[in-house]
């Protein structure tokens, strides 16, 4: 799982996935309480920012 980080956008925090580090293990998908992270077609994690609560 890639290290956790967040980006400041429009005043709220959202999860950010480092695709260089992501190995597609799915641990972040299972850990996300908002179900905002999924594995994309390339097998890497992607964040749906509309669902992300920025809980970190």
Secondary structure by P-SEA (a helix, b strand, c coil): cccccccccccbbbbbbccccccccccccccccccccccccccbbbbccccccccc
